[in-house]
Amino acid sequence: MQKTCKNQRARANIMTNIMCNACLILLKNMYLKLFYVLLYAFQTVLKTSDHLGSHSATPHKLKCALRGKLYMFW
């Protein structure tokens, strides 16, 4: 009986570790995607302000560019 409980506890610990690792991997991927989207937004603002003047990167243009980039990622 004692050995069975230890085995069950060990299996439960292994499953918990696997689940935690999977969650960490998913979180890391999500943060990487968010970082790339923000980087793309920053580059978009810089490109539009360089080509068309300093006030050309309106919030509407940025929102449209970000929406397109988010659809690409997800």
mmCIF file of the N, C-alpha and C atoms, coordinates in Angstrom:
data_MODEL
# 
_entry.id   MODEL 
# 
loop_
_atom_site.group_PDB 
_atom_site.id 
_atom_site.type_symbol 
_atom_site.label_atom_id 
_atom_site.label_alt_id 
_atom_site.label_comp_id 
_atom_site.label_asym_id 
_atom_site.label_entity_id 
_atom_site.label_seq_id 
_atom_site.pdbx_PDB_ins_code 
_atom_site.Cartn_x 
_atom_site.Cartn_y 
_atom_site.Cartn_z 
_atom_site.occupancy 
_atom_site.B_iso_or_equiv 
_atom_site.pdbx_formal_charge 
_atom_site.auth_seq_id 
_atom_site.auth_comp_id 
_atom_site.auth_asym_id 
_atom_site.auth_atom_id 
_atom_site.pdbx_PDB_model_num 
ATOM 1   N N  . MET A 1 1  ? 0.826  -1.202 0.000   1.00 0.00 ? 1  MET A N  1 
ATOM 2   C CA . MET A 1 1  ? 0.000  0.000  0.000   1.00 0.00 ? 1  MET A CA 1 
ATOM 3   C C  . MET A 1 1  ? 0.863  1.256  0.000   1.00 0.00 ? 1  MET A C  1 
ATOM 4   N N  . GLN A 1 2  ? 1.903  1.244  0.829   1.00 0.00 ? 2  GLN A N  1 
ATOM 5   C CA . GLN A 1 2  ? 2.793  2.411  0.926   1.00 0.00 ? 2  GLN A CA 1 
ATOM 6   C C  . GLN A 1 2  ? 3.481  2.681  -0.408  1.00 0.00 ? 2  GLN A C  1 
ATOM 7   N N  . LYS A 1 3  ? 3.927  1.593  -1.076  1.00 0.00 ? 3  LYS A N  1 
ATOM 8   C CA . LYS A 1 3  ? 4.633  1.757  -2.339  1.00 0.00 ? 3  LYS A CA 1 
ATOM 9   C C  . LYS A 1 3  ? 3.696  2.311  -3.424  1.00 0.00 ? 3  LYS A C  1 
ATOM 10  N N  . THR A 1 4  ? 2.454  1.840  -3.423  1.00 0.00 ? 4  THR A N  1 
ATOM 11  C CA . THR A 1 4  ? 1.483  2.318  -4.405  1.00 0.00 ? 4  THR A CA 1 
ATOM 12  C C  . THR A 1 4  ? 1.235  3.811  -4.242  1.00 0.00 ? 4  THR A C  1 
ATOM 13  N N  . CYS A 1 5  ? 1.123  4.269  -3.003  1.00 0.00 ? 5  CYS A N  1 
ATOM 14  C CA . CYS A 1 5  ? 0.901  5.699  -2.755  1.00 0.00 ? 5  CYS A CA 1 
ATOM 15  C C  . CYS A 1 5  ? 2.087  6.520  -3.234  1.00 0.00 ? 5  CYS A C  1 
ATOM 16  N N  . LYS A 1 6  ? 3.289  6.013  -2.982  1.00 0.00 ? 6  LYS A N  1 
ATOM 17  C CA . LYS A 1 6  ? 4.485  6.735  -3.429  1.00 0.00 ? 6  LYS A CA 1 
ATOM 18  C C  . LYS A 1 6  ? 4.529  6.814  -4.949  1.00 0.00 ? 6  LYS A C  1 
ATOM 19  N N  . ASN A 1 7  ? 4.190  5.695  -5.616  1.00 0.00 ? 7  ASN A N  1 
ATOM 20  C CA . ASN A 1 7  ? 4.181  5.693  -7.080  1.00 0.00 ? 7  ASN A CA 1 
ATOM 21  C C  . ASN A 1 7  ? 3.141  6.665  -7.629  1.00 0.00 ? 7  ASN A C  1 
ATOM 22  N N  . GLN A 1 8  ? 1.966  6.681  -7.000  1.00 0.00 ? 8  GLN A N  1 
ATOM 23  C CA . GLN A 1 8  ? 0.921  7.599  -7.457  1.00 0.00 ? 8  GLN A CA 1 
ATOM 24  C C  . GLN A 1 8  ? 1.348  9.047  -7.249  1.00 0.00 ? 8  GLN A C  1 
ATOM 25  N N  . ARG A 1 9  ? 1.983  9.314  -6.115  1.00 0.00 ? 9  ARG A N  1 
ATOM 26  C CA . ARG A 1 9  ? 2.450  10.667 -5.837  1.00 0.00 ? 9  ARG A CA 1 
ATOM 27  C C  . ARG A 1 9  ? 3.537  11.070 -6.838  1.00 0.00 ? 9  ARG A C  1 
ATOM 28  N N  . ALA A 1 10 ? 4.435  10.127 -7.132  1.00 0.00 ? 10 ALA A N  1 
ATOM 29  C CA . ALA A 1 10 ? 5.499  10.414 -8.095  1.00 0.00 ? 10 ALA A CA 1 
ATOM 30  C C  . ALA A 1 10 ? 4.908  10.691 -9.479  1.00 0.00 ? 10 ALA A C  1 
ATOM 31  N N  . ARG A 1 11 ? 3.907  9.890  -9.873  1.00 0.00 ? 11 ARG A N  1 
ATOM 32  C CA . ARG A 1 11 ? 3.260  10.120 -11.165 1.00 0.00 ? 11 ARG A CA 1 
ATOM 33  C C  . ARG A 1 11 ? 2.546  11.469 -11.194 1.00 0.00 ? 11 ARG A C  1 
ATOM 34  N N  . ALA A 1 12 ? 1.904  11.810 -10.092 1.00 0.00 ? 12 ALA A N  1 
ATOM 35  C CA . ALA A 1 12 ? 1.211  13.100 -10.023 1.00 0.00 ? 12 ALA A CA 1 
ATOM 36  C C  . ALA A 1 12 ? 2.211  14.250 -10.115 1.00 0.00 ? 12 ALA A C  1 
ATOM 37  N N  . ASN A 1 13 ? 3.358  14.103 -9.464  1.00 0.00 ? 13 ASN A N  1 
ATOM 38  C CA . ASN A 1 13 ? 4.391  15.144 -9.538  1.00 0.00 ? 13 ASN A CA 1 
ATOM 39  C C  . ASN A 1 13 ? 4.923  15.289 -10.957 1.00 0.00 ? 13 ASN A C  1 
ATOM 40  N N  . ILE A 1 14 ? 5.131  14.172 -11.627 1.00 0.00 ? 14 ILE A N  1 
ATOM 41  C CA . ILE A 1 14 ? 5.628  14.212 -13.005 1.00 0.00 ? 14 ILE A CA 1 
ATOM 42  C C  . ILE A 1 14 ? 4.607  14.900 -13.909 1.00 0.00 ? 14 ILE A C  1 
ATOM 43  N N  . MET A 1 15 ? 3.321  14.552 -13.747 1.00 0.00 ? 15 MET A N  1 
ATOM 44  C CA . MET A 1 15 ? 2.280  15.179 -14.569 1.00 0.00 ? 15 MET A CA 1 
ATOM 45  C C  . MET A 1 15 ? 2.193  16.679 -14.293 1.00 0.00 ? 15 MET A C  1 
ATOM 46  N N  . THR A 1 16 ? 2.340  17.056 -13.024 1.00 0.00 ? 16 THR A N  1 
ATOM 47  C CA . THR A 1 16 ? 2.311  18.480 -12.676 1.00 0.00 ? 16 THR A CA 1 
ATOM 48  C C  . THR A 1 16 ? 3.471  19.209 -13.327 1.00 0.00 ? 16 THR A C  1 
ATOM 49  N N  . ASN A 1 17 ? 4.648  18.611 -13.294 1.00 0.00 ? 17 ASN A N  1 
ATOM 50  C CA . ASN A 1 17 ? 5.818  19.232 -13.928 1.00 0.00 ? 17 ASN A CA 1 
ATOM 51  C C  . ASN A 1 17 ? 5.627  19.367 -15.432 1.00 0.00 ? 17 ASN A C  1 
ATOM 52  N N  . ILE A 1 18 ? 5.059  18.346 -16.059 1.00 0.00 ? 18 ILE A N  1 
ATOM 53  C CA . ILE A 1 18 ? 4.820  18.402 -17.504 1.00 0.00 ? 18 ILE A CA 1 
ATOM 54  C C  . ILE A 1 18 ? 3.837  19.520 -17.827 1.00 0.00 ? 18 ILE A C  1 
ATOM 55  N N  . MET A 1 19 ? 2.762  19.626 -17.030 1.00 0.00 ? 19 MET A N  1 
ATOM 56  C CA . MET A 1 19 ? 1.770  20.676 -17.270 1.00 0.00 ? 19 MET A CA 1 
ATOM 57  C C  . MET A 1 19 ? 2.384  22.057 -17.071 1.00 0.00 ? 19 MET A C  1 
ATOM 58  N N  . CYS A 1 20 ? 3.199  22.215 -16.033 1.00 0.00 ? 20 CYS A N  1 
ATOM 59  C CA . CYS A 1 20 ? 3.837  23.509 -15.790 1.00 0.00 ? 20 CYS A CA 1 
ATOM 60  C C  . CYS A 1 20 ? 4.767  23.879 -16.939 1.00 0.00 ? 20 CYS A C  1 
ATOM 61  N N  . ASN A 1 21 ? 5.528  22.908 -17.421 1.00 0.00 ? 21 ASN A N  1 
ATOM 62  C CA . ASN A 1 21 ? 6.429  23.172 -18.544 1.00 0.00 ? 21 ASN A CA 1 
ATOM 63  C C  . ASN A 1 21 ? 5.653  23.562 -19.795 1.00 0.00 ? 21 ASN A C  1 
ATOM 64  N N  . ALA A 1 22 ? 4.540  22.887 -20.048 1.00 0.00 ? 22 ALA A N  1 
ATOM 65  C CA . ALA A 1 22 ? 3.725  23.224 -21.218 1.00 0.00 ? 22 ALA A CA 1 
ATOM 66  C C  . ALA A 1 22 ? 3.169  24.642 -21.092 1.00 0.00 ? 22 ALA A C  1 
ATOM 67  N N  . CYS A 1 23 ? 2.714  24.998 -19.877 1.00 0.00 ? 23 CYS A N  1 
ATOM 68  C CA . CYS A 1 23 ? 2.187  26.356 -19.674 1.00 0.00 ? 23 CYS A CA 1 
ATOM 69  C C  . CYS A 1 23 ? 3.279  27.398 -19.866 1.00 0.00 ? 23 CYS A C  1 
ATOM 70  N N  . LEU A 1 24 ? 4.466  27.107 -19.381 1.00 0.00 ? 24 LEU A N  1 
ATOM 71  C CA . LEU A 1 24 ? 5.568  28.053 -19.539 1.00 0.00 ? 24 LEU A CA 1 
ATOM 72  C C  . LEU A 1 24 ? 5.939  28.236 -21.003 1.00 0.00 ? 24 LEU A C  1 
ATOM 73  N N  . ILE A 1 25 ? 5.935  27.153 -21.757 1.00 0.00 ? 25 ILE A N  1 
ATOM 74  C CA . ILE A 1 25 ? 6.245  27.249 -23.186 1.00 0.00 ? 25 ILE A CA 1 
ATOM 75  C C  . ILE A 1 25 ? 5.185  28.091 -23.900 1.00 0.00 ? 25 ILE A C  1 
ATOM 76  N N  . LEU A 1 26 ? 3.906  27.860 -23.567 1.00 0.00 ? 26 LEU A N  1 
ATOM 77  C CA . LEU A 1 26 ? 2.839  28.650 -24.190 1.00 0.00 ? 26 LEU A CA 1 
ATOM 78  C C  . LEU A 1 26 ? 2.960  30.122 -23.835 1.00 0.00 ? 26 LEU A C  1 
ATOM 79  N N  . LEU A 1 27 ? 3.262  30.414 -22.571 1.00 0.00 ? 27 LEU A N  1 
ATOM 80  C CA . LEU A 1 27 ? 3.426  31.807 -22.153 1.00 0.00 ? 27 LEU A CA 1 
ATOM 81  C C  . LEU A 1 27 ? 4.590  32.464 -22.874 1.00 0.00 ? 27 LEU A C  1 
ATOM 82  N N  . LYS A 1 28 ? 5.694  31.718 -22.996 1.00 0.00 ? 28 LYS A N  1 
ATOM 83  C CA . LYS A 1 28 ? 6.863  32.269 -23.682 1.00 0.00 ? 28 LYS A CA 1 
ATOM 84  C C  . LYS A 1 28 ? 6.531  32.592 -25.134 1.00 0.00 ? 28 LYS A C  1 
ATOM 85  N N  . ASN A 1 29 ? 5.825  31.683 -25.804 1.00 0.00 ? 29 ASN A N  1 
ATOM 86  C CA . ASN A 1 29 ? 5.443  31.927 -27.195 1.00 0.00 ? 29 ASN A CA 1 
ATOM 87  C C  . ASN A 1 29 ? 4.519  33.131 -27.312 1.00 0.00 ? 29 ASN A C  1 
ATOM 88  N N  . MET A 1 30 ? 3.602  33.269 -26.350 1.00 0.00 ? 30 MET A N  1 
ATOM 89  C CA . MET A 1 30 ? 2.680  34.402 -26.385 1.00 0.00 ? 30 MET A CA 1 
ATOM 90  C C  . MET A 1 30 ? 3.425  35.719 -26.206 1.00 0.00 ? 30 MET A C  1 
ATOM 91  N N  . TYR A 1 31 ? 4.369  35.742 -25.261 1.00 0.00 ? 31 TYR A N  1 
ATOM 92  C CA . TYR A 1 31 ? 5.136  36.966 -25.043 1.00 0.00 ? 31 TYR A CA 1 
ATOM 93  C C  . TYR A 1 31 ? 6.020  37.295 -26.244 1.00 0.00 ? 31 TYR A C  1 
ATOM 94  N N  . LEU A 1 32 ? 6.574  36.267 -26.883 1.00 0.00 ? 32 LEU A N  1 
ATOM 95  C CA . LEU A 1 32 ? 7.376  36.514 -28.083 1.00 0.00 ? 32 LEU A CA 1 
ATOM 96  C C  . LEU A 1 32 ? 6.523  37.110 -29.197 1.00 0.00 ? 32 LEU A C  1 
ATOM 97  N N  . LYS A 1 33 ? 5.318  36.567 -29.385 1.00 0.00 ? 33 LYS A N  1 
ATOM 98  C CA . LYS A 1 33 ? 4.433  37.112 -30.418 1.00 0.00 ? 33 LYS A CA 1 
ATOM 99  C C  . LYS A 1 33 ? 4.073  38.559 -30.105 1.00 0.00 ? 33 LYS A C  1 
ATOM 100 N N  . LEU A 1 34 ? 3.779  38.830 -28.837 1.00 0.00 ? 34 LEU A N  1 
ATOM 101 C CA . LEU A 1 34 ? 3.439  40.196 -28.449 1.00 0.00 ? 34 LEU A CA 1 
ATOM 102 C C  . LEU A 1 34 ? 4.615  41.134 -28.689 1.00 0.00 ? 34 LEU A C  1 
ATOM 103 N N  . PHE A 1 35 ? 5.821  40.661 -28.382 1.00 0.00 ? 35 PHE A N  1 
ATOM 104 C CA . PHE A 1 35 ? 7.015  41.470 -28.609 1.00 0.00 ? 35 PHE A CA 1 
ATOM 105 C C  . PHE A 1 35 ? 7.175  41.788 -30.094 1.00 0.00 ? 35 PHE A C  1 
ATOM 106 N N  . TYR A 1 36 ? 6.971  40.772 -30.957 1.00 0.00 ? 36 TYR A N  1 
ATOM 107 C CA . TYR A 1 36 ? 7.110  41.001 -32.395 1.00 0.00 ? 36 TYR A CA 1 
ATOM 108 C C  . TYR A 1 36 ? 6.043  41.962 -32.920 1.00 0.00 ? 36 TYR A C  1 
ATOM 109 N N  . VAL A 1 37 ? 4.834  41.864 -32.396 1.00 0.00 ? 37 VAL A N  1 
ATOM 110 C CA . VAL A 1 37 ? 3.773  42.777 -32.828 1.00 0.00 ? 37 VAL A CA 1 
ATOM 111 C C  . VAL A 1 37 ? 4.114  44.203 -32.425 1.00 0.00 ? 37 VAL A C  1 
ATOM 112 N N  . LEU A 1 38 ? 4.597  44.386 -31.198 1.00 0.00 ? 38 LEU A N  1 
ATOM 113 C CA . LEU A 1 38 ? 4.972  45.730 -30.749 1.00 0.00 ? 38 LEU A CA 1 
ATOM 114 C C  . LEU A 1 38 ? 6.159  46.266 -31.544 1.00 0.00 ? 38 LEU A C  1 
ATOM 115 N N  . LEU A 1 39 ? 7.106  45.391 -31.846 1.00 0.00 ? 39 LEU A N  1 
ATOM 116 C CA . LEU A 1 39 ? 8.244  45.806 -32.663 1.00 0.00 ? 39 LEU A CA 1 
ATOM 117 C C  . LEU A 1 39 ? 7.780  46.233 -34.052 1.00 0.00 ? 39 LEU A C  1 
ATOM 118 N N  . TYR A 1 40 ? 6.849  45.479 -34.626 1.00 0.00 ? 40 TYR A N  1 
ATOM 119 C CA . TYR A 1 40 ? 6.300  45.829 -35.935 1.00 0.00 ? 40 TYR A CA 1 
ATOM 120 C C  . TYR A 1 40 ? 5.583  47.180 -35.872 1.00 0.00 ? 40 TYR A C  1 
ATOM 121 N N  . ALA A 1 41 ? 4.845  47.407 -34.790 1.00 0.00 ? 41 ALA A N  1 
ATOM 122 C CA . ALA A 1 41 ? 4.140  48.685 -34.648 1.00 0.00 ? 41 ALA A CA 1 
ATOM 123 C C  . ALA A 1 41 ? 5.136  49.831 -34.566 1.00 0.00 ? 41 ALA A C  1 
ATOM 124 N N  . PHE A 1 42 ? 6.196  49.637 -33.818 1.00 0.00 ? 42 PHE A N  1 
ATOM 125 C CA . PHE A 1 42 ? 7.219  50.673 -33.685 1.00 0.00 ? 42 PHE A CA 1 
ATOM 126 C C  . PHE A 1 42 ? 7.868  50.961 -35.037 1.00 0.00 ? 42 PHE A C  1 
ATOM 127 N N  . GLN A 1 43 ? 8.183  49.895 -35.787 1.00 0.00 ? 43 GLN A N  1 
ATOM 128 C CA . GLN A 1 43 ? 8.775  50.081 -37.113 1.00 0.00 ? 43 GLN A CA 1 
ATOM 129 C C  . GLN A 1 43 ? 7.804  50.781 -38.056 1.00 0.00 ? 43 GLN A C  1 
ATOM 130 N N  . THR A 1 44 ? 6.520  50.447 -37.946 1.00 0.00 ? 44 THR A N  1 
ATOM 131 C CA . THR A 1 44 ? 5.512  51.088 -38.794 1.00 0.00 ? 44 THR A CA 1 
ATOM 132 C C  . THR A 1 44 ? 5.447  52.576 -38.513 1.00 0.00 ? 44 THR A C  1 
ATOM 133 N N  . VAL A 1 45 ? 5.470  52.933 -37.239 1.00 0.00 ? 45 VAL A N  1 
ATOM 134 C CA . VAL A 1 45 ? 5.435  54.351 -36.875 1.00 0.00 ? 45 VAL A CA 1 
ATOM 135 C C  . VAL A 1 45 ? 6.663  55.058 -37.421 1.00 0.00 ? 45 VAL A C  1 
ATOM 136 N N  . LEU A 1 46 ? 7.827  54.430 -37.278 1.00 0.00 ? 46 LEU A N  1 
ATOM 137 C CA . LEU A 1 46 ? 9.052  55.058 -37.775 1.00 0.00 ? 46 LEU A CA 1 
ATOM 138 C C  . LEU A 1 46 ? 9.031  55.205 -39.296 1.00 0.00 ? 46 LEU A C  1 
ATOM 139 N N  . LYS A 1 47 ? 8.578  54.164 -39.995 1.00 0.00 ? 47 LYS A N  1 
ATOM 140 C CA . LYS A 1 47 ? 8.557  54.222 -41.461 1.00 0.00 ? 47 LYS A CA 1 
ATOM 141 C C  . LYS A 1 47 ? 7.599  55.296 -41.957 1.00 0.00 ? 47 LYS A C  1 
ATOM 142 N N  . THR A 1 48 ? 6.397  55.337 -41.393 1.00 0.00 ? 48 THR A N  1 
ATOM 143 C CA . THR A 1 48 ? 5.431  56.319 -41.890 1.00 0.00 ? 48 THR A CA 1 
ATOM 144 C C  . THR A 1 48 ? 5.856  57.728 -41.523 1.00 0.00 ? 48 THR A C  1 
ATOM 145 N N  . SER A 1 49 ? 6.490  57.885 -40.371 1.00 0.00 ? 49 SER A N  1 
ATOM 146 C CA . SER A 1 49 ? 6.913  59.240 -40.010 1.00 0.00 ? 49 SER A CA 1 
ATOM 147 C C  . SER A 1 49 ? 8.126  59.663 -40.835 1.00 0.00 ? 49 SER A C  1 
ATOM 148 N N  . ASP A 1 50 ? 8.981  58.719 -41.232 1.00 0.00 ? 50 ASP A N  1 
ATOM 149 C CA . ASP A 1 50 ? 10.138 59.055 -42.068 1.00 0.00 ? 50 ASP A CA 1 
ATOM 150 C C  . ASP A 1 50 ? 9.714  59.430 -43.483 1.00 0.00 ? 50 ASP A C  1 
ATOM 151 N N  . HIS A 1 51 ? 8.772  58.660 -44.047 1.00 0.00 ? 51 HIS A N  1 
ATOM 152 C CA . HIS A 1 51 ? 8.420  58.866 -45.451 1.00 0.00 ? 51 HIS A CA 1 
ATOM 153 C C  . HIS A 1 51 ? 7.467  60.035 -45.670 1.00 0.00 ? 51 HIS A C  1 
ATOM 154 N N  . LEU A 1 52 ? 6.536  60.220 -44.750 1.00 0.00 ? 52 LEU A N  1 
ATOM 155 C CA . LEU A 1 52 ? 5.460  61.168 -45.027 1.00 0.00 ? 52 LEU A CA 1 
ATOM 156 C C  . LEU A 1 52 ? 5.426  62.365 -44.082 1.00 0.00 ? 52 LEU A C  1 
ATOM 157 N N  . GLY A 1 53 ? 6.405  62.517 -43.255 1.00 0.00 ? 53 GLY A N  1 
ATOM 158 C CA . GLY A 1 53 ? 6.389  63.634 -42.315 1.00 0.00 ? 53 GLY A CA 1 
ATOM 159 C C  . GLY A 1 53 ? 6.179  63.150 -40.894 1.00 0.00 ? 53 GLY A C  1 
ATOM 160 N N  . SER A 1 54 ? 6.406  64.020 -39.950 1.00 0.00 ? 54 SER A N  1 
ATOM 161 C CA . SER A 1 54 ? 6.421  63.590 -38.553 1.00 0.00 ? 54 SER A CA 1 
ATOM 162 C C  . SER A 1 54 ? 5.037  63.286 -37.998 1.00 0.00 ? 54 SER A C  1 
ATOM 163 N N  . HIS A 1 55 ? 3.962  63.862 -38.563 1.00 0.00 ? 55 HIS A N  1 
ATOM 164 C CA . HIS A 1 55 ? 2.634  63.658 -37.981 1.00 0.00 ? 55 HIS A CA 1 
ATOM 165 C C  . HIS A 1 55 ? 1.772  62.711 -38.804 1.00 0.00 ? 55 HIS A C  1 
ATOM 166 N N  . SER A 1 56 ? 2.400  61.929 -39.687 1.00 0.00 ? 56 SER A N  1 
ATOM 167 C CA . SER A 1 56 ? 1.597  61.092 -40.579 1.00 0.00 ? 56 SER A CA 1 
ATOM 168 C C  . SER A 1 56 ? 1.193  59.768 -39.947 1.00 0.00 ? 56 SER A C  1 
ATOM 169 N N  . ALA A 1 57 ? 1.893  59.316 -38.912 1.00 0.00 ? 57 ALA A N  1 
ATOM 170 C CA . ALA A 1 57 ? 1.565  58.033 -38.293 1.00 0.00 ? 57 ALA A CA 1 
ATOM 171 C C  . ALA A 1 57 ? 0.411  58.233 -37.318 1.00 0.00 ? 57 ALA A C  1 
ATOM 172 N N  . THR A 1 58 ? -0.781 58.303 -37.864 1.00 0.00 ? 58 THR A N  1 
ATOM 173 C CA . THR A 1 58 ? -1.954 58.541 -37.031 1.00 0.00 ? 58 THR A CA 1 
ATOM 174 C C  . THR A 1 58 ? -2.314 57.273 -36.268 1.00 0.00 ? 58 THR A C  1 
ATOM 175 N N  . PRO A 1 59 ? -3.038 57.416 -35.172 1.00 0.00 ? 59 PRO A N  1 
ATOM 176 C CA . PRO A 1 59 ? -3.471 56.216 -34.431 1.00 0.00 ? 59 PRO A CA 1 
ATOM 177 C C  . PRO A 1 59 ? -4.296 55.266 -35.294 1.00 0.00 ? 59 PRO A C  1 
ATOM 178 N N  . HIS A 1 60 ? -5.076 55.811 -36.231 1.00 0.00 ? 60 HIS A N  1 
ATOM 179 C CA . HIS A 1 60 ? -5.883 54.948 -37.099 1.00 0.00 ? 60 HIS A CA 1 
ATOM 180 C C  . HIS A 1 60 ? -4.997 54.080 -37.990 1.00 0.00 ? 60 HIS A C  1 
ATOM 181 N N  . LYS A 1 61 ? -3.957 54.668 -38.585 1.00 0.00 ? 61 LYS A N  1 
ATOM 182 C CA . LYS A 1 61 ? -3.037 53.894 -39.433 1.00 0.00 ? 61 LYS A CA 1 
ATOM 183 C C  . LYS A 1 61 ? -2.321 52.828 -38.611 1.00 0.00 ? 61 LYS A C  1 
ATOM 184 N N  . LEU A 1 62 ? -1.920 53.208 -37.406 1.00 0.00 ? 62 LEU A N  1 
ATOM 185 C CA . LEU A 1 62 ? -1.216 52.259 -36.545 1.00 0.00 ? 62 LEU A CA 1 
ATOM 186 C C  . LEU A 1 62 ? -2.144 51.116 -36.149 1.00 0.00 ? 62 LEU A C  1 
ATOM 187 N N  . LYS A 1 63 ? -3.397 51.429 -35.839 1.00 0.00 ? 63 LYS A N  1 
ATOM 188 C CA . LYS A 1 63 ? -4.351 50.396 -35.449 1.00 0.00 ? 63 LYS A CA 1 
ATOM 189 C C  . LYS A 1 63 ? -4.591 49.430 -36.601 1.00 0.00 ? 63 LYS A C  1 
ATOM 190 N N  . CYS A 1 64 ? -4.711 49.944 -37.810 1.00 0.00 ? 64 CYS A N  1 
ATOM 191 C CA . CYS A 1 64 ? -4.917 49.079 -38.976 1.00 0.00 ? 64 CYS A CA 1 
ATOM 192 C C  . CYS A 1 64 ? -3.700 48.185 -39.224 1.00 0.00 ? 64 CYS A C  1 
ATOM 193 N N  . ALA A 1 65 ? -2.517 48.754 -39.078 1.00 0.00 ? 65 ALA A N  1 
ATOM 194 C CA . ALA A 1 65 ? -1.296 47.963 -39.284 1.00 0.00 ? 65 ALA A CA 1 
ATOM 195 C C  . ALA A 1 65 ? -1.180 46.877 -38.224 1.00 0.00 ? 65 ALA A C  1 
ATOM 196 N N  . LEU A 1 66 ? -1.491 47.220 -36.987 1.00 0.00 ? 66 LEU A N  1 
ATOM 197 C CA . LEU A 1 66 ? -1.418 46.230 -35.908 1.00 0.00 ? 66 LEU A CA 1 
ATOM 198 C C  . LEU A 1 66 ? -2.460 45.139 -36.094 1.00 0.00 ? 66 LEU A C  1 
ATOM 199 N N  . ARG A 1 67 ? -3.648 45.514 -36.524 1.00 0.00 ? 67 ARG A N  1 
ATOM 200 C CA . ARG A 1 67 ? -4.696 44.516 -36.718 1.00 0.00 ? 67 ARG A CA 1 
ATOM 201 C C  . ARG A 1 67 ? -4.266 43.515 -37.787 1.00 0.00 ? 67 ARG A C  1 
ATOM 202 N N  . GLY A 1 68 ? -3.675 43.996 -38.866 1.00 0.00 ? 68 GLY A N  1 
ATOM 203 C CA . GLY A 1 68 ? -3.192 43.100 -39.908 1.00 0.00 ? 68 GLY A CA 1 
ATOM 204 C C  . GLY A 1 68 ? -2.091 42.187 -39.407 1.00 0.00 ? 68 GLY A C  1 
ATOM 205 N N  . LYS A 1 69 ? -1.197 42.721 -38.590 1.00 0.00 ? 69 LYS A N  1 
ATOM 206 C CA . LYS A 1 69 ? -0.104 41.911 -38.060 1.00 0.00 ? 69 LYS A CA 1 
ATOM 207 C C  . LYS A 1 69 ? -0.627 40.875 -37.075 1.00 0.00 ? 69 LYS A C  1 
ATOM 208 N N  . LEU A 1 70 ? -1.594 41.230 -36.246 1.00 0.00 ? 70 LEU A N  1 
ATOM 209 C CA . LEU A 1 70 ? -2.159 40.273 -35.294 1.00 0.00 ? 70 LEU A CA 1 
ATOM 210 C C  . LEU A 1 70 ? -2.856 39.127 -36.016 1.00 0.00 ? 70 LEU A C  1 
ATOM 211 N N  . TYR A 1 71 ? -3.565 39.433 -37.115 1.00 0.00 ? 71 TYR A N  1 
ATOM 212 C CA . TYR A 1 71 ? -4.205 38.364 -37.873 1.00 0.00 ? 71 TYR A CA 1 
ATOM 213 C C  . TYR A 1 71 ? -3.167 37.421 -38.459 1.00 0.00 ? 71 TYR A C  1 
ATOM 214 N N  . MET A 1 72 ? -2.006 37.951 -38.834 1.00 0.00 ? 72 MET A N  1 
ATOM 215 C CA . MET A 1 72 ? -0.948 37.095 -39.371 1.00 0.00 ? 72 MET A CA 1 
ATOM 216 C C  . MET A 1 72 ? -0.425 36.137 -38.310 1.00 0.00 ? 72 MET A C  1 
ATOM 217 N N  . PHE A 1 73 ? -0.296 36.611 -37.072 1.00 0.00 ? 73 PHE A N  1 
ATOM 218 C CA . PHE A 1 73 ? 0.271  35.775 -36.018 1.00 0.00 ? 73 PHE A CA 1 
ATOM 219 C C  . PHE A 1 73 ? -0.726 34.756 -35.491 1.00 0.00 ? 73 PHE A C  1 
ATOM 220 N N  . TRP A 1 74 ? -1.983 35.180 -35.313 1.00 0.00 ? 74 TRP A N  1 
ATOM 221 C CA . TRP A 1 74 ? -2.951 34.267 -34.711 1.00 0.00 ? 74 TRP A CA 1 
ATOM 222 C C  . TRP A 1 74 ? -3.882 33.807 -35.751 1.00 0.00 ? 74 TRP A C  1 
# 
